[in-house]
Every structure is written in structure tokens, then in C-alpha cells.
Amino acid sequence: MPVAIISDIHGNLFALDAVLAAIESRKIKQIICPGDVAATGPQPREVIARLKQIGCPVVMENTD
């Protein structure tokens, strides 16, 4: 099963949505995020909500 690994989103919902669209177009069903999700970006709450919405497991990284 193909797995997508995404990280260093840093609160950038626009970029996250673009990456998620690319992952979806490749029919990848499993996504894992090793961290750096929300710090320093313009939309941290929205990014966290989107990751929860898609059921993506997240590991805390150095800026989380």
C-alpha cells in the first residue's frame, strides 16, 4: 500500500491543500505526518483541523 509522508506544514493551509490534492490524484489512501504542523504559519488552527478531518496521524516534532 502506498503511503504519503508529509511534514513541515508550518500552518500553511494553502500548501497543505495543494499537497493533499496531489496525494488524492495519485490514489494514496494512507498519510502520515511526522510533525512541524502549526508553528510559525498563518493558519495553524485550520491546518490542525484539516489533518484531523482526514484522520492523519501526527507525531510531535521540534516546533509542535
N, C-alpha and C positions, 0 to 999 in steps of 0.2 A: 504494500500500500504506500503510495507516495505521501510524503509529509512535507509541509512547508514550515520553515522556521523563520520567524520574523522577530526583530528586536530593534532597540534604539529608536523607538517611535517618538519619544520625547514630546508627547502632547500634540502631535501634528495629525489631526483627524483627516485633513485633505489627502495627505500622503498615505495614511493608513488605508483609506477607502480605495485609493488607486491600486495599492498592493493587493488588497482583498479582491478587487475586481480581476486582477491578473491571475491570482490564485484560483478564483472561481472559473475563469475561462479555461484553465488547464484541468479542470475537474478534480482538483485536490480537495479531499474531504477533511483531512487532519491538519490542524495548525497548532504549533507550539510557539510560545513566546518566552525566551529566556531573560526578558527584563528590559529595563530602561524605558518604561512605558509613558510616564506622565510628566516627569520633571522638566522644567525649563521651557515648555512649549505653550502655545496659545490656547489649546483646548484639552487640558488634562482630564477633566471630568468626562467629557464626551468620548475620549479615547478609551477610558476605562469602561464606560457604558457599552461601547461597541464591542470590546473584547468579551465582556460578559454576555452580551447578546448572542454572539456566535459560539459561545462556550469554549473559548480558547484558554487553555491552562497557561498561567503566567508564573514565572519564578522571579522573586525579588532580586534585582541587580543593584549595583552600587549607587544609583541615583533614585531608587524607588523607596 
